[in-house]
């Protein structure tokens, strides 16, 4: 049962009609007092859809008080707030107080129903619905069984096992997901796993590196433009949201987004509509949004460099990936996976790592996390000299601790300051060394910053900041 709380009779009846047509049971309340009576006495209530204002006052205090009261009696009961666009700040206060989500008035029926279904799907033991349910428990179980997380199949560390369990639970919903963690921890792989296990698995998976999109190009890149809409618009361009229609859009490095672009993104995520540059028609989105960042967005909100309302919009579900140094028990199976993948890609016989090799790898710091481990495994395999000539027991080829040591120390030598970086007065400063290293890498790749960032093991956004810092 869904409890609708609003002092406007027309809104209550409209919502009742919409919900009952979609096979929900509905209870109506005119104000906080009546609503609390229903919450206290009706265990069948599985979600509350409530307004924030019930008198002429528009400060939202009545709604926030009601929300807190509901959470005292039913802490696990999801609450979706209804508010006007101009009162988003009130909705943010509600999210802090425990609301699951918020929608703006006037609402879109499809968006409303999607948010309700998402809230129900993510609530422990939701009551069953009719056969027309969009996400039944049987469908969810089928998704989990038929689409395993192949990149990490069998990896049994406690932290990662918990993450994968959450992935299996949230994937079949349309809930926005925020994936956090250090660079190289596998955020993109988790996003792909969510997409593969979702109801949108047959749709596109569109990856967008927001750190590489300037504020001036944000609308054109994300929403598209029409020919002639601005000086350099020589032809029509399809935006990323349109490319992702029916599937998932993965917004990587969302912490790099400017405040001006954050406002535009928030509007799209809230209303699920956008306009193409040069076209006055309103387009509707049909995408699942997954974001990722290695930044501390909570701290950025406090520093006023990231919008709090956008933070709550994208952070319905948060998955934090711990660094590899905190889950060394995962290294053996990750190494096995990367070896199999590299052997298949290069048409090589199956090669495994010795017990001593695994022991050596588990002693390394891996500041680059899974990405660094993957590169080290590939390098040790492809650069093994001499190549293995004698199969180990069981008929497989073997990589030894020495193979990994040689590959690891060769990388350390390459990262040691070279003589041209020394200044006349002695050793170069760290800042000077960093500047010269970046400049050399830019020259090596003829200005291709994507390749530069990849070789340096940093994000494009971080690379841009360093280029600006050093005046390159």
C-alpha positions as CSV (number, residue, x, y, z in Angstrom):
1,X,0.0,0.0,0.0
2,X,1.2,3.5,-0.8
3,X,0.2,6.4,1.5
4,X,-0.4,9.7,-0.3
5,X,-0.2,12.8,1.9
6,X,-1.2,16.2,0.4
7,X,-3.5,18.9,1.5
8,X,-4.7,19.5,-2.1
9,X,-7.7,17.2,-2.8
10,X,-7.2,17.3,-6.5
11,X,-3.6,16.1,-6.2
12,X,-4.6,13.3,-3.8
13,X,-7.3,12.1,-6.2
14,X,-5.0,12.4,-9.3
15,X,-2.3,10.3,-7.6
16,X,-4.8,7.8,-6.4
17,X,-6.1,7.3,-10.0
18,X,-2.6,6.9,-11.4
19,X,-1.4,4.5,-8.8
20,X,-4.5,2.3,-8.8
21,X,-4.3,2.0,-12.6
22,X,-0.8,0.6,-12.0
23,X,-2.1,-2.0,-9.5
24,X,-1.1,-0.3,-6.3
25,X,-3.3,-0.1,-3.2
26,X,-3.6,3.5,-2.1
27,X,-4.4,5.3,1.2
28,X,-5.0,9.0,1.3
29,X,-4.2,11.6,4.1
30,X,-5.0,15.3,4.1
31,X,-2.3,16.2,6.6
32,X,0.4,15.1,9.1
33,X,-2.0,14.0,11.9
34,X,-4.1,11.7,9.7
35,X,-1.0,10.4,8.0
36,X,0.6,9.4,11.3
37,X,-2.6,7.6,12.4
38,X,-2.3,5.5,9.2
39,X,1.4,4.8,9.6
40,X,0.9,3.7,13.2
41,X,-2.1,1.5,12.6
42,X,-1.5,0.1,9.1
43,X,1.5,-2.2,8.7
44,X,0.6,-2.7,5.0
45,X,1.9,0.8,4.1
46,X,5.1,0.1,2.1
47,X,5.8,3.7,0.9
48,X,4.8,7.2,1.6
49,X,4.4,9.9,-1.1
50,X,4.2,13.2,0.7
51,X,4.1,16.9,0.2
52,X,6.3,19.2,2.3
53,X,3.8,22.0,3.0
54,X,0.3,21.7,4.4
55,X,-0.7,25.3,5.3
56,X,0.1,28.7,3.7
57,X,3.6,28.5,5.0
58,X,6.2,27.4,2.5
59,X,9.1,26.7,4.8
60,X,8.5,23.0,4.6
61,X,8.8,22.6,8.4
62,X,5.5,20.6,8.7
63,X,6.6,18.1,6.0
64,X,10.1,17.7,7.6
65,X,8.6,17.1,11.0
66,X,6.2,14.5,9.5
67,X,9.1,12.8,7.8
68,X,11.0,12.5,11.1
69,X,7.9,11.2,12.9
70,X,7.4,8.5,10.2
71,X,11.1,7.5,10.5
72,X,10.7,7.1,14.3
73,X,7.8,4.7,13.9
74,X,8.9,3.0,10.6
75,X,12.7,3.6,10.0
76,X,12.7,1.3,6.9
77,X,9.7,2.8,5.3
78,X,10.7,4.7,2.1
79,X,9.5,8.2,1.8
80,X,9.4,10.2,-1.5
81,X,8.9,13.9,-1.2
82,X,7.0,16.1,-3.6
83,X,8.1,19.7,-4.0
84,X,8.2,22.5,-6.5
85,X,11.4,23.0,-8.4
86,X,12.0,26.3,-6.5
87,X,11.9,24.3,-3.2
88,X,14.7,21.8,-4.1
89,X,16.6,23.0,-1.0
90,X,13.7,21.7,1.2
91,X,13.9,18.4,-0.6
92,X,17.7,18.2,0.2
93,X,16.9,18.8,3.8
94,X,14.4,16.0,3.6
95,X,17.1,13.7,2.1
96,X,19.3,14.5,5.0
97,X,16.5,13.5,7.3
98,X,16.1,10.1,5.7
99,X,13.8,10.6,2.7
100,X,14.5,8.1,-0.1
101,X,14.0,10.4,-3.1
102,X,12.1,13.5,-4.2
103,X,10.2,14.5,-7.3
104,X,9.1,18.0,-8.4
105,X,5.7,19.3,-9.2
106,X,4.2,19.1,-11.8
107,X,5.4,15.5,-12.0
108,X,5.8,13.2,-15.0
109,X,3.7,10.0,-14.5
110,X,6.4,7.8,-15.9
111,X,9.1,9.3,-13.7
112,X,6.9,9.1,-10.6
113,X,6.1,5.4,-11.2
114,X,9.7,4.6,-11.9
115,X,10.8,6.3,-8.6
116,X,8.2,4.4,-6.7
117,X,9.1,1.1,-8.2
118,X,12.8,1.7,-7.5
119,X,12.1,2.6,-3.8
120,X,10.0,-0.6,-3.4
121,X,12.6,-2.8,-5.1
122,X,15.3,-1.6,-2.7
123,X,13.2,-1.9,0.4
124,X,13.7,-5.2,2.4
125,X,10.8,-7.6,1.9
126,X,8.4,-5.4,-0.1
127,X,4.9,-6.7,-0.2
128,X,4.0,-8.5,-3.5
129,X,2.3,-6.8,-6.3
130,X,0.1,-8.1,-9.2
131,X,1.4,-9.9,-12.2
132,X,1.9,-6.6,-14.0
133,X,4.8,-5.7,-11.7
134,X,7.8,-4.3,-13.6
135,X,10.4,-6.0,-11.4
136,X,9.2,-9.1,-9.7
137,X,11.4,-11.2,-7.4
138,X,11.5,-14.0,-10.0
139,X,12.8,-11.6,-12.6
140,X,15.5,-10.3,-10.2
141,X,16.6,-13.8,-9.4
142,X,16.8,-14.7,-13.1
143,X,18.9,-11.7,-13.8
144,X,21.4,-12.6,-11.0
145,X,21.6,-16.2,-12.2
146,X,22.1,-15.6,-16.0
147,X,24.5,-12.7,-15.9
148,X,27.3,-13.3,-13.5
149,X,30.0,-10.7,-12.8
150,X,32.6,-12.3,-15.0
151,X,35.4,-9.8,-14.3
152,X,35.4,-10.8,-10.7
153,X,33.8,-14.2,-10.7
154,X,34.9,-16.2,-7.7
155,X,36.8,-13.3,-6.0
156,X,35.9,-13.9,-2.4
157,X,37.2,-11.0,-0.3
158,X,34.7,-9.8,2.3
159,X,34.6,-6.2,1.1
160,X,34.2,-7.0,-2.5
161,X,31.7,-9.8,-1.8
162,X,29.5,-7.3,-0.1
163,X,29.7,-4.9,-3.0
164,X,28.8,-7.6,-5.5
165,X,25.8,-8.6,-3.3
166,X,24.6,-5.0,-3.5
167,X,25.2,-4.9,-7.2
168,X,23.0,-8.0,-7.6
169,X,20.2,-6.3,-5.6
170,X,20.2,-2.8,-7.1
171,X,21.0,-3.8,-10.8
172,X,17.4,-4.7,-11.7
173,X,16.1,-1.4,-10.5
174,X,16.5,2.0,-12.2
175,X,18.0,3.6,-9.1
176,X,20.9,6.0,-9.7
177,X,24.2,4.6,-8.4
178,X,27.3,6.5,-7.3
179,X,30.5,4.4,-7.4
180,X,33.4,5.9,-5.3
181,X,37.0,4.8,-4.8
182,X,40.5,5.5,-5.7
183,X,41.7,5.6,-9.3
184,X,42.1,2.1,-10.7
185,X,39.9,0.3,-8.2
186,X,37.5,-1.0,-11.0
187,X,34.6,1.6,-10.9
188,X,34.0,1.2,-14.6
189,X,33.8,-2.6,-14.4
190,X,31.3,-2.4,-11.6
191,X,29.2,0.1,-13.7
192,X,29.3,-2.4,-16.6
193,X,28.3,-5.2,-14.2
194,X,25.3,-3.3,-13.0
195,X,24.3,-2.6,-16.7
196,X,24.7,-6.3,-17.6
197,X,22.4,-7.4,-14.7
198,X,19.8,-4.7,-15.3
199,X,16.5,-4.7,-17.3
200,X,18.4,-2.5,-19.8
201,X,21.1,-5.1,-20.5
202,X,20.2,-5.3,-24.2
203,X,20.4,-1.5,-24.5
204,X,23.6,0.6,-25.0
205,X,26.2,1.3,-22.3
206,X,27.5,4.8,-23.0
207,X,30.7,5.9,-21.1
208,X,31.3,9.7,-20.6
209,X,34.5,11.1,-19.1
210,X,33.2,14.4,-17.6
211,X,36.7,15.5,-16.7
212,X,37.4,15.8,-20.5
213,X,34.4,18.0,-21.3
214,X,34.7,21.7,-21.0
215,X,31.8,23.8,-19.6
216,X,31.3,25.5,-23.0
217,X,30.9,22.1,-24.8
218,X,28.9,20.3,-22.1
219,X,25.4,20.9,-23.6
220,X,26.5,20.0,-27.1
221,X,28.3,16.8,-25.9
222,X,25.6,15.6,-23.6
223,X,22.4,16.7,-25.3
224,X,23.5,17.3,-28.9
225,X,23.1,20.3,-31.3
226,X,21.5,21.2,-34.6
227,X,23.5,22.4,-37.6
228,X,24.1,26.1,-37.4
229,X,23.1,26.4,-33.7
230,X,26.6,28.0,-33.1
231,X,29.6,29.0,-35.1
232,X,31.3,25.7,-35.4
233,X,28.1,23.5,-35.7
234,X,28.7,22.3,-39.2
235,X,26.3,19.3,-38.9
236,X,23.8,17.9,-36.5
237,X,25.3,16.1,-33.5
238,X,23.6,13.4,-31.4
239,X,24.2,13.8,-27.6
240,X,25.3,11.2,-25.2
241,X,21.9,11.0,-23.5
242,X,20.3,10.2,-26.9
243,X,23.0,7.6,-27.6
244,X,22.2,5.9,-24.3
245,X,18.5,5.8,-24.9
246,X,17.0,2.5,-23.5
247,X,20.3,1.7,-21.8
248,X,22.7,3.1,-19.2
249,X,24.9,6.2,-19.2
250,X,28.1,6.1,-17.1
251,X,29.2,9.5,-16.0
252,X,32.8,9.1,-14.9
253,X,34.7,11.7,-12.9
254,X,31.6,13.6,-12.0
255,X,33.5,15.5,-9.4
256,X,35.3,17.3,-12.2
257,X,32.1,18.9,-13.5
258,X,31.8,22.7,-13.2
259,X,29.0,24.2,-11.1
260,X,27.4,25.6,-14.3
261,X,27.3,22.1,-15.8
262,X,26.1,20.6,-12.6
263,X,22.9,22.7,-12.8
264,X,22.2,21.5,-16.3
265,X,22.8,17.9,-15.4
266,X,20.6,18.1,-12.3
267,X,17.7,19.4,-14.4
268,X,17.9,16.4,-16.7
269,X,18.2,13.9,-13.9
270,X,15.3,15.4,-12.1
271,X,12.8,15.9,-14.9
272,X,14.3,13.4,-17.4
273,X,13.9,15.9,-20.2
274,X,16.4,18.1,-22.1
275,X,16.6,20.3,-25.2
276,X,19.0,20.0,-28.1
277,X,21.0,23.1,-28.8
278,X,19.2,24.9,-31.7
279,X,16.0,22.9,-31.3
280,X,13.1,24.2,-29.1
281,X,11.5,20.8,-28.8
282,X,11.7,19.0,-25.4
283,X,13.3,15.5,-25.6
284,X,12.6,12.9,-23.0
285,X,15.4,10.7,-21.6
286,X,15.1,6.9,-21.1
287,X,18.4,6.1,-19.4
288,X,19.8,4.6,-16.2
289,X,22.4,6.9,-14.7
290,X,25.5,5.6,-13.0
291,X,28.2,8.0,-11.8
292,X,31.7,7.5,-10.5
293,X,34.4,9.6,-8.9
294,X,37.6,9.3,-6.9
295,X,36.9,12.7,-5.2
296,X,35.3,13.2,-1.8
297,X,31.9,14.7,-3.0
298,X,30.7,15.1,0.6
299,X,33.7,17.4,1.3
300,X,33.1,19.2,-2.0
301,X,29.5,19.9,-1.0
302,X,30.8,21.4,2.2
303,X,33.3,23.5,0.2
304,X,30.5,24.6,-2.1
305,X,32.2,23.2,-5.2
306,X,29.6,20.5,-5.7
307,X,25.9,21.0,-5.5
308,X,24.2,19.3,-2.6
309,X,21.0,18.7,-4.5
310,X,22.9,17.0,-7.3
311,X,24.8,14.9,-4.8
312,X,21.6,13.6,-3.3
313,X,20.1,13.0,-6.7
314,X,23.0,10.7,-7.9
315,X,23.7,9.2,-4.5
316,X,20.5,7.1,-4.0
317,X,22.8,4.0,-3.9
318,X,26.5,4.4,-3.0
319,X,29.1,1.7,-3.8
320,X,32.5,2.3,-2.4
321,X,35.4,0.3,-3.8
322,X,38.2,-0.2,-1.3
323,X,41.8,0.0,-2.6
324,X,43.6,-3.1,-3.5
325,X,46.0,-2.8,-0.5
326,X,43.0,-3.3,1.8
327,X,41.9,-6.5,0.0
328,X,45.0,-8.4,-0.8
329,X,43.1,-11.7,-0.5
330,X,41.6,-10.8,-3.9
331,X,45.0,-10.7,-5.7
332,X,45.3,-14.5,-6.5
333,X,42.0,-14.7,-8.4
334,X,42.5,-11.3,-10.0
335,X,45.9,-12.4,-11.3
336,X,44.3,-15.6,-12.6
337,X,41.6,-13.6,-14.4
338,X,44.1,-11.2,-16.0
339,X,46.4,-14.0,-17.1
340,X,43.6,-15.9,-18.8
341,X,42.4,-12.7,-20.5
342,X,45.9,-11.8,-21.7
343,X,46.6,-15.3,-23.0
344,X,43.3,-15.4,-24.9
345,X,44.0,-11.9,-26.4
346,X,47.5,-12.9,-27.6
347,X,46.8,-16.5,-28.6
348,X,49.1,-17.9,-26.0
349,X,48.9,-21.2,-24.1
350,X,47.5,-21.0,-20.6
351,X,50.0,-19.5,-18.2
352,X,49.6,-19.5,-14.4
353,X,51.5,-17.7,-11.6
354,X,53.4,-19.7,-9.0
355,X,52.6,-19.6,-5.3
356,X,55.8,-17.6,-4.7
357,X,54.8,-15.1,-7.4
358,X,51.4,-14.5,-5.8
359,X,53.2,-14.1,-2.4
360,X,55.5,-11.5,-4.0
361,X,52.6,-9.6,-5.5
362,X,50.8,-9.5,-2.2
363,X,53.7,-7.5,-0.7
364,X,53.5,-4.7,-3.3
365,X,51.8,-1.4,-2.4
366,X,49.8,-1.0,-5.7
367,X,49.0,2.7,-5.5
368,X,47.4,2.3,-8.9
369,X,45.2,-0.5,-7.5
370,X,43.6,-3.1,-9.9
371,X,44.7,-1.1,-13.0
372,X,48.4,-1.3,-11.9
373,X,48.1,-5.0,-11.1
374,X,46.5,-5.7,-14.5
375,X,49.4,-3.8,-16.2
376,X,52.0,-5.6,-14.2
377,X,50.5,-9.0,-15.0
378,X,50.3,-8.3,-18.7
379,X,53.9,-6.9,-18.8
380,X,55.3,-9.9,-16.9
381,X,53.6,-12.3,-19.3
382,X,54.5,-10.5,-22.5
383,X,58.1,-9.6,-21.5
384,X,59.1,-12.9,-20.0
385,X,62.6,-13.5,-21.2
386,X,63.4,-16.2,-22.1
387,X,59.9,-17.4,-22.8
388,X,58.8,-20.6,-20.9
389,X,59.9,-23.7,-22.6
390,X,59.0,-26.4,-20.1
391,X,55.4,-26.9,-18.9
392,X,54.9,-27.0,-15.2
393,X,53.0,-29.8,-13.4
394,X,49.6,-30.1,-14.9
395,X,50.7,-29.0,-18.4
396,X,50.4,-25.3,-17.8
397,X,53.1,-22.7,-18.3
398,X,54.4,-20.9,-15.2
399,X,55.2,-17.3,-14.3
400,X,57.6,-17.0,-11.4
401,X,58.2,-14.3,-8.7
402,X,61.4,-13.3,-10.6
403,X,59.3,-12.6,-13.7
404,X,57.1,-10.2,-11.7
405,X,60.1,-8.7,-9.9
406,X,61.9,-7.9,-13.2
407,X,58.8,-6.3,-14.6
408,X,58.1,-4.3,-11.5
409,X,61.7,-3.0,-11.1
410,X,61.9,-2.1,-14.7
411,X,58.9,0.2,-14.2
412,X,60.5,1.7,-11.1
413,X,63.7,2.5,-13.1
414,X,61.6,4.2,-15.8
415,X,60.0,6.4,-13.1
416,X,63.4,7.4,-11.6
417,X,64.4,11.0,-12.5
418,X,66.6,11.0,-15.6
419,X,69.7,13.2,-16.0
420,X,68.1,15.8,-18.3
421,X,65.7,16.6,-15.4
422,X,68.6,17.6,-13.1
423,X,69.1,21.3,-12.6
424,X,72.4,23.1,-12.5
425,X,72.0,23.6,-8.7
426,X,71.6,19.9,-7.9
427,X,68.6,17.6,-7.8
428,X,65.5,18.8,-9.5
429,X,62.6,19.7,-7.2
430,X,59.6,17.3,-7.2
431,X,57.5,20.0,-8.9
432,X,60.1,20.4,-11.7
433,X,60.4,16.7,-12.1
434,X,56.6,16.4,-12.4
435,X,56.5,19.2,-15.0
436,X,59.2,17.7,-17.1
437,X,57.7,14.2,-17.0
438,X,54.3,15.5,-18.1
439,X,55.9,17.6,-20.8
440,X,57.9,14.7,-22.1
441,X,54.8,12.5,-22.1
442,X,52.8,15.1,-24.0
443,X,55.5,15.3,-26.6
444,X,55.7,11.6,-26.9
445,X,52.0,11.3,-27.6
446,X,51.8,14.4,-29.9
447,X,49.4,16.1,-27.5
448,X,46.9,13.3,-27.2
449,X,45.9,13.9,-23.6
450,X,43.9,10.7,-23.3
451,X,47.0,8.6,-24.0
452,X,49.1,10.9,-21.7
453,X,46.7,10.5,-18.8
454,X,46.6,6.7,-19.3
455,X,50.4,6.4,-19.3
456,X,50.8,8.6,-16.3
457,X,48.0,6.6,-14.5
458,X,45.9,9.7,-13.6
459,X,42.5,11.0,-14.8
460,X,42.2,13.5,-17.6
461,X,40.7,16.0,-15.1
462,X,43.8,15.6,-12.9
463,X,46.0,15.9,-15.9
464,X,44.3,19.2,-16.9
465,X,44.9,20.6,-13.4
466,X,48.6,19.7,-13.6
467,X,49.0,21.2,-17.0
468,X,47.4,24.4,-15.7
469,X,49.5,24.3,-12.6
470,X,52.8,24.0,-14.5
471,X,51.8,26.4,-17.3
472,X,52.2,23.8,-20.0
